[in-house]
Amino acid sequence: MSESGLNMSRRIRRTPYSDKVEQHGVRGFSVVNHMLLPKAFSDSVEDDYWHLRQDVQIWDVACQRQVEISGPDATHLIQLMTPRDLRQARVGQGLYVPLIDEHAGMVNDPVLLKLAENRFWLSIADSDVLLWAKGLAVGAGLNVVVNEADVAPLAIQGPKAGQLMASLVGDQIQQLPYFGFAMFDLLGTSQLIARSGYSKQGGFEVYLAGGDMGSDLWDLIWDAGQPYNIKPGCPNLIERIEGGLMSYGNEFTLANNPLECGFDRLCHLGDEINYIGRAALRQIATDGPVQAIRGVRFGGDKTPPCGKPFPVTGLDGVPVGQITSGIYSPRLNCNIGMSMILKTHWDYDTALLVHTPDGVVRDAVVSRLPF
């Protein structure tokens, strides 16, 4: 057993950056898409939070796997998987896309990268999109190739990320639009870099092609980041919740639909495009969702870790939701969390109660996202 508490085997994949992560003192891992994701470096999540907001960090996010779909029917298959209208998608553009099943349940919420006409990457959250895409392609008899690309994203996040990356590849990288990407020279190779990342502090992701260069890429960015006070990091729970960045498997699952997740603007309900789950999604839109994602501010001392969801009730004690991600925010000076809240209580500023595992019942209020 490793120091992280994980029993390692080939079922849990290391990344091209795992050696460097360990050298830099990682204090724990999670597993996403059957691959290691570092979860802590700093002495506290608050220390990490303040550094992320002020400087720049390097994150091993190779677990953000790329499902590559290419071939004559690739565009058709991609559109079949999502209610977002992709007819105007451009090469070099990234798009956040909900993927849904026949009941309009959320399969995943990847970023779609259009690499060429009829060639795409789905940069996925933690669910087996590769198998879903393969099944759809076979079932529909489509002329496509679906595989997992040998690509390992490395994120550079924080307000100084632009300066750092410009020092490596030139000022033109700062002209990329959000989710936009282009090819840049790194380590004598051409690599895809996107203006993206799992924080609201700004940053970039290098989609490294060629895992054997993982340590060299880490060292290159680490050395270039010294003038900017670079530190190793990982997605930060405080910053994520403050920014309203939902996590598949936490805030929503296959049991949820995109309308209750707040993805209304990404869902085309007309007849012009066809996708799996369209009839079900239309019906949900007609009836109206019964719950919706909301922020929740709640009082008391610093909340215990949210290892299990915290029950959320009305003032009468009747359940109306559950905090799926929660933590104390040192900037907002209160506990914050995210929860699906029933329609009866989802209006902003509605008073609620949050029941934490220390036995405390805490006064709470519905809040907008991001906080």
C-alpha positions, 0 to 999 in steps of 0.5 A: 500500500502506498502512503496515499492509502491506495492499493496500487495496481494496473487498474489505477493508472499512473500519469506521465507526471506522477514521478514529479508529483511524488518528488514535490511532496504530494500528500494524497490522491484520488482516482478519476477515469481509472487514473491518479489525481493529486489531491493535496500538496500544501499544509492546508486547503486554505494555504493552497487556495490563497496561493492559487488566487495570487500566483501560479500553480502546476497541476497534474490533470492527466486523468482528464482523458481524451476520447477521440472521435474521428472519421466520416461520421464523427460530426454526426456521432458527436451531435448525437451525444449532446443537446448543444447545437454544434453546427457552428463549431469551428476548428480551434474552438473548445465548447462545454457540452452536456452529454445525455442518455435516452432519458436526458440523464447526464452522462458527462460534461466534457469540453469538446475540442474540434481538432479538424473537420470530423476529428474531435476530442472529448476532454471528459470528467469521471465517467466511461464516455469511451464505452458509451461512444463506442456503443453508440457508434456500433449500434448506429453503424457509423463510420468512425474510429473511437479511442482514447488518445495518448494525451496527458493534460498538464494545467497551469492555473492562477493569475500569473499563468499568462505571463509564465506561458508567454515566457515559454511560447510567446505573447500570442498565447494570451490572445487565445479566447476562453476554451480556444486552443492552438499548436505551440512549440514545446520541447522541440515538438508541436503541442496543443495548448488551450486557454482552460482549466478547472479554476476561475483564476485563469490559466492554460492546459497543455495537452501533451502528446507523448507521455515520455516527455512528461517529466521534461515538460513539468521541469520546463514549466517549473523552471520558467515559473520560478519568477512567478512563485510557482507551486505544485497544486491541484483543483482546490475545493474552496475555489471550485465551490466559490466559482460554482464549478460543479463536479460530475459524480458529486453535484450531478450524476446520470440521475440528473438532467442538464436543465436542473444543472443550469445548462438551459442555454446549452440545450437546443430543443428545436427540430433542427438537430437530432440527439439521443434524449431529445424527446425526454429533454423536451418533456422535462422543459415542458413540465419544468425541472423539479429541482435545480443546482444552487449555492448554499451559505451556512453558519456555525464554526468551520464545517467538517469535511463533506465526505458524505452529503449533508442533509438540507431541510426547510425550517420545518425539517422536511428534506429539500436537498443535500450539500454534495460539496461543502467547505469553509471559505476564508474570503467569504467568512462562512461555510459554502456548498452546492446542492440540488434544491427542490423547486419549493425552496430554490428561490435565492435568499430562502432560509434553510437548515444544513445538518452536518455530521458533527450534530450541529444544525446550521442556519443557511440561505440559498445563494447564487452561483458563483458565490 
